[in-house]
Amino acid sequence: LPTLPQVPDGPYSRAPFVHKSSSQHDRTSAVGDMTYERLEFLGDAYLEVIATRLIFSRYPHLAAGRQAQIRERLVKNDTLTQFSMAYNFQDRLKAGGGERELGKTSGKILADVFEAYVAAVILSDPVDGFRRAETWLTELWAPILLREFGPISSDGGATFNEYNQNAKQELQQKIVGRDVKLEYLENRPMEQTKHIQKYFISLFLTGWGYNKHLLGSGEGQNKVEAGNRAAMDAMVKSKDIIDEAARKLSALREQRKMEAAAKE
């Protein structure tokens, strides 16, 4: 876990963890009136900008829609809640009455607190705050990008597999013969996020000794893209199975050619 950038003592160091119901909420001045509810509005915008800069520089070859999909993964509430909990932000939240307990269990509140902290880091250091926040967030997001979207090459570019719109067709031609079937099935309901729709498809193989065997999964802005990404995923994760099936199909076709030639 990257070191948490510190916010100097003052209103910005307290505000990310202060709920408006807290007795520490000072309403006598504009700065003292800061709470995480106010700061998260600005922090949300900073997170979008920093994530966009990161994705644009590391995945420049991807379509804008796919870049937006990756950004959504980085800044969604579930991701930010996990970060808040990793830094124990829930233990620092100051609120009145039942809000304290709510802060320990509500993902939305913890996501807001994280956004507020990002804003506090930047606002408390007008000279270097943005750079510090960007460096920190880039390190935080790196494992997600590596795990889900591919490694970063030595020149700073990504080795992310570019979308192959013919992946399903190529896989079909490679391994499907008589009594062999590839099934593309939705594995969860479509999700409507702030920016895009996401579909989730799993690919199953029946034939060549397998019965509805999971080869890979993919997601996309429509079912066609999700299916192609499932085929792309299968060609990486189930390469041995696919290569074996391709060899069997090739041998079968060769045998049929020989049988046909013998009849002539």
Contacts in CASP RR format, 6 or more apart in sequence:
PFRMAT RR
TARGET T0000
AUTHOR 0000-0000-0000
METHOD contacts of the structure
MODEL  1
LPTLPQVPDGPYSRAPFVHKSSSQHDRTSAVGDMTYERLEFLGDAYLEVI
ATRLIFSRYPHLAAGRQAQIRERLVKNDTLTQFSMAYNFQDRLKAGGGER
ELGKTSGKILADVFEAYVAAVILSDPVDGFRRAETWLTELWAPILLREFG
PISSDGGATFNEYNQNAKQELQQKIVGRDVKLEYLENRPMEQTKHIQKYF
ISLFLTGWGYNKHLLGSGEGQNKVEAGNRAAMDAMVKSKDIIDEAARKLS
ALREQRKMEAAAKE
1 86 0 8 1.000
1 87 0 8 1.000
1 140 0 8 1.000
2 136 0 8 1.000
2 139 0 8 1.000
2 140 0 8 1.000
3 136 0 8 1.000
4 87 0 8 1.000
4 136 0 8 1.000
5 121 0 8 1.000
5 129 0 8 1.000
5 132 0 8 1.000
5 133 0 8 1.000
5 136 0 8 1.000
7 13 0 8 1.000
7 16 0 8 1.000
7 117 0 8 1.000
7 120 0 8 1.000
7 121 0 8 1.000
7 124 0 8 1.000
8 124 0 8 1.000
8 125 0 8 1.000
10 124 0 8 1.000
11 31 0 8 1.000
11 32 0 8 1.000
11 34 0 8 1.000
12 34 0 8 1.000
12 120 0 8 1.000
12 123 0 8 1.000
12 124 0 8 1.000
13 120 0 8 1.000
13 124 0 8 1.000
14 24 0 8 1.000
14 34 0 8 1.000
14 94 0 8 1.000
15 32 0 8 1.000
15 34 0 8 1.000
15 35 0 8 1.000
15 36 0 8 1.000
15 38 0 8 1.000
15 39 0 8 1.000
15 116 0 8 1.000
15 120 0 8 1.000
16 36 0 8 1.000
16 39 0 8 1.000
16 89 0 8 1.000
16 113 0 8 1.000
16 116 0 8 1.000
16 117 0 8 1.000
16 119 0 8 1.000
16 120 0 8 1.000
17 36 0 8 1.000
17 89 0 8 1.000
17 92 0 8 1.000
17 93 0 8 1.000
17 94 0 8 1.000
17 113 0 8 1.000
18 24 0 8 1.000
18 25 0 8 1.000
18 34 0 8 1.000
18 35 0 8 1.000
18 36 0 8 1.000
18 94 0 8 1.000
18 95 0 8 1.000
19 25 0 8 1.000
19 35 0 8 1.000
19 36 0 8 1.000
19 37 0 8 1.000
19 93 0 8 1.000
19 94 0 8 1.000
19 95 0 8 1.000
19 96 0 8 1.000
19 99 0 8 1.000
20 35 0 8 1.000
20 37 0 8 1.000
21 95 0 8 1.000
21 96 0 8 1.000
21 97 0 8 1.000
21 99 0 8 1.000
22 35 0 8 1.000
22 94 0 8 1.000
22 95 0 8 1.000
22 96 0 8 1.000
22 99 0 8 1.000
23 96 0 8 1.000
24 94 0 8 1.000
25 33 0 8 1.000
25 35 0 8 1.000
26 32 0 8 1.000
26 33 0 8 1.000
27 33 0 8 1.000
36 93 0 8 1.000
36 112 0 8 1.000
36 113 0 8 1.000
36 116 0 8 1.000
37 112 0 8 1.000
37 116 0 8 1.000
38 116 0 8 1.000
39 115 0 8 1.000
39 116 0 8 1.000
39 117 0 8 1.000
39 119 0 8 1.000
39 120 0 8 1.000
39 123 0 8 1.000
40 112 0 8 1.000
40 113 0 8 1.000
40 115 0 8 1.000
40 116 0 8 1.000
40 119 0 8 1.000
42 119 0 8 1.000
42 123 0 8 1.000
43 115 0 8 1.000
43 116 0 8 1.000
43 118 0 8 1.000
43 119 0 8 1.000
43 122 0 8 1.000
44 75 0 8 1.000
44 115 0 8 1.000
46 115 0 8 1.000
46 118 0 8 1.000
46 119 0 8 1.000
46 122 0 8 1.000
46 130 0 8 1.000
46 133 0 8 1.000
47 74 0 8 1.000
47 75 0 8 1.000
47 80 0 8 1.000
47 115 0 8 1.000
47 118 0 8 1.000
47 137 0 8 1.000
48 71 0 8 1.000
48 75 0 8 1.000
50 133 0 8 1.000
50 134 0 8 1.000
50 137 0 8 1.000
50 138 0 8 1.000
51 71 0 8 1.000
51 74 0 8 1.000
51 75 0 8 1.000
51 137 0 8 1.000
51 141 0 8 1.000
52 67 0 8 1.000
52 71 0 8 1.000
53 134 0 8 1.000
54 74 0 8 1.000
54 134 0 8 1.000
54 137 0 8 1.000
54 138 0 8 1.000
54 141 0 8 1.000
55 62 0 8 1.000
55 67 0 8 1.000
55 70 0 8 1.000
55 71 0 8 1.000
55 74 0 8 1.000
56 67 0 8 1.000
57 156 0 8 1.000
57 157 0 8 1.000
58 145 0 8 1.000
58 152 0 8 1.000
58 156 0 8 1.000
58 157 0 8 1.000
58 158 0 8 1.000
59 66 0 8 1.000
59 67 0 8 1.000
59 70 0 8 1.000
59 149 0 8 1.000
59 157 0 8 1.000
59 158 0 8 1.000
59 160 0 8 1.000
60 157 0 8 1.000
61 160 0 8 1.000
61 162 0 8 1.000
62 70 0 8 1.000
62 160 0 8 1.000
62 162 0 8 1.000
62 163 0 8 1.000
63 163 0 8 1.000
65 196 0 8 1.000
65 221 0 8 1.000
66 163 0 8 1.000
66 221 0 8 1.000
68 195 0 8 1.000
68 196 0 8 1.000
69 195 0 8 1.000
69 196 0 8 1.000
69 198 0 8 1.000
69 219 0 8 1.000
69 220 0 8 1.000
69 221 0 8 1.000
70 145 0 8 1.000
70 149 0 8 1.000
71 195 0 8 1.000
72 193 0 8 1.000
72 194 0 8 1.000
72 195 0 8 1.000
72 196 0 8 1.000
73 79 0 8 1.000
73 144 0 8 1.000
73 148 0 8 1.000
74 141 0 8 1.000
74 144 0 8 1.000
74 145 0 8 1.000
76 193 0 8 1.000
77 107 0 8 1.000
77 108 0 8 1.000
77 111 0 8 1.000
78 107 0 8 1.000
78 111 0 8 1.000
79 144 0 8 1.000
80 110 0 8 1.000
80 111 0 8 1.000
80 114 0 8 1.000
80 115 0 8 1.000
81 107 0 8 1.000
81 108 0 8 1.000
81 110 0 8 1.000
81 111 0 8 1.000
81 114 0 8 1.000
83 114 0 8 1.000
83 140 0 8 1.000
84 90 0 8 1.000
84 107 0 8 1.000
84 110 0 8 1.000
84 111 0 8 1.000
84 113 0 8 1.000
84 114 0 8 1.000
85 110 0 8 1.000
89 110 0 8 1.000
89 113 0 8 1.000
89 114 0 8 1.000
89 117 0 8 1.000
90 103 0 8 1.000
90 104 0 8 1.000
90 110 0 8 1.000
90 113 0 8 1.000
91 104 0 8 1.000
93 100 0 8 1.000
93 103 0 8 1.000
93 104 0 8 1.000
93 109 0 8 1.000
93 113 0 8 1.000
94 100 0 8 1.000
95 102 0 8 1.000
95 103 0 8 1.000
102 109 0 8 1.000
103 109 0 8 1.000
103 110 0 8 1.000
118 133 0 8 1.000
118 137 0 8 1.000
121 129 0 8 1.000
121 132 0 8 1.000
121 133 0 8 1.000
121 136 0 8 1.000
122 129 0 8 1.000
122 130 0 8 1.000
122 132 0 8 1.000
122 133 0 8 1.000
125 132 0 8 1.000
142 152 0 8 1.000
145 152 0 8 1.000
145 158 0 8 1.000
146 152 0 8 1.000
149 158 0 8 1.000
149 160 0 8 1.000
150 158 0 8 1.000
150 159 0 8 1.000
150 160 0 8 1.000
150 161 0 8 1.000
151 158 0 8 1.000
151 159 0 8 1.000
152 158 0 8 1.000
152 159 0 8 1.000
153 159 0 8 1.000
161 232 0 8 1.000
161 236 0 8 1.000
163 225 0 8 1.000
163 228 0 8 1.000
163 229 0 8 1.000
163 232 0 8 1.000
164 170 0 8 1.000
164 228 0 8 1.000
164 231 0 8 1.000
164 232 0 8 1.000
165 228 0 8 1.000
166 228 0 8 1.000
167 227 0 8 1.000
167 228 0 8 1.000
167 229 0 8 1.000
167 231 0 8 1.000
167 232 0 8 1.000
167 235 0 8 1.000
168 182 0 8 1.000
168 184 0 8 1.000
168 227 0 8 1.000
168 228 0 8 1.000
168 231 0 8 1.000
170 231 0 8 1.000
171 182 0 8 1.000
171 231 0 8 1.000
171 234 0 8 1.000
171 235 0 8 1.000
171 242 0 8 1.000
172 182 0 8 1.000
174 242 0 8 1.000
174 245 0 8 1.000
174 246 0 8 1.000
174 249 0 8 1.000
175 182 0 8 1.000
175 205 0 8 1.000
175 208 0 8 1.000
175 242 0 8 1.000
175 245 0 8 1.000
175 246 0 8 1.000
175 249 0 8 1.000
176 182 0 8 1.000
176 249 0 8 1.000
177 249 0 8 1.000
177 252 0 8 1.000
179 207 0 8 1.000
180 205 0 8 1.000
180 206 0 8 1.000
180 207 0 8 1.000
180 208 0 8 1.000
180 245 0 8 1.000
180 249 0 8 1.000
181 205 0 8 1.000
181 206 0 8 1.000
181 207 0 8 1.000
182 203 0 8 1.000
182 204 0 8 1.000
182 205 0 8 1.000
182 215 0 8 1.000
183 203 0 8 1.000
183 204 0 8 1.000
183 206 0 8 1.000
183 212 0 8 1.000
184 201 0 8 1.000
184 202 0 8 1.000
184 203 0 8 1.000
184 223 0 8 1.000
184 227 0 8 1.000
184 230 0 8 1.000
185 201 0 8 1.000
185 202 0 8 1.000
185 204 0 8 1.000
186 199 0 8 1.000
186 200 0 8 1.000
186 201 0 8 1.000
186 202 0 8 1.000
186 223 0 8 1.000
187 200 0 8 1.000
187 201 0 8 1.000
187 202 0 8 1.000
187 217 0 8 1.000
188 200 0 8 1.000
190 197 0 8 1.000
190 198 0 8 1.000
190 199 0 8 1.000
190 200 0 8 1.000
191 197 0 8 1.000
191 198 0 8 1.000
191 200 0 8 1.000
196 221 0 8 1.000
197 221 0 8 1.000
197 222 0 8 1.000
198 219 0 8 1.000
198 220 0 8 1.000
198 221 0 8 1.000
198 226 0 8 1.000
199 219 0 8 1.000
199 220 0 8 1.000
199 221 0 8 1.000
199 222 0 8 1.000
199 223 0 8 1.000
199 225 0 8 1.000
199 226 0 8 1.000
200 217 0 8 1.000
200 218 0 8 1.000
200 219 0 8 1.000
200 220 0 8 1.000
200 226 0 8 1.000
201 217 0 8 1.000
201 218 0 8 1.000
201 219 0 8 1.000
201 223 0 8 1.000
201 226 0 8 1.000
201 227 0 8 1.000
201 229 0 8 1.000
201 230 0 8 1.000
202 214 0 8 1.000
202 216 0 8 1.000
202 217 0 8 1.000
202 218 0 8 1.000
202 230 0 8 1.000
203 214 0 8 1.000
203 215 0 8 1.000
203 216 0 8 1.000
203 217 0 8 1.000
203 227 0 8 1.000
203 230 0 8 1.000
203 231 0 8 1.000
203 233 0 8 1.000
203 234 0 8 1.000
204 212 0 8 1.000
204 213 0 8 1.000
204 214 0 8 1.000
204 215 0 8 1.000
205 212 0 8 1.000
205 213 0 8 1.000
205 215 0 8 1.000
205 238 0 8 1.000
205 241 0 8 1.000
205 245 0 8 1.000
206 212 0 8 1.000
206 213 0 8 1.000
207 245 0 8 1.000
208 241 0 8 1.000
208 244 0 8 1.000
208 245 0 8 1.000
208 248 0 8 1.000
210 241 0 8 1.000
213 241 0 8 1.000
215 230 0 8 1.000
215 233 0 8 1.000
215 234 0 8 1.000
215 237 0 8 1.000
215 238 0 8 1.000
215 241 0 8 1.000
215 242 0 8 1.000
216 230 0 8 1.000
216 233 0 8 1.000
216 234 0 8 1.000
216 237 0 8 1.000
216 238 0 8 1.000
217 230 0 8 1.000
217 233 0 8 1.000
218 226 0 8 1.000
218 227 0 8 1.000
218 229 0 8 1.000
218 230 0 8 1.000
218 232 0 8 1.000
218 233 0 8 1.000
219 226 0 8 1.000
219 229 0 8 1.000
220 226 0 8 1.000
220 227 0 8 1.000
220 229 0 8 1.000
234 242 0 8 1.000
235 242 0 8 1.000
END
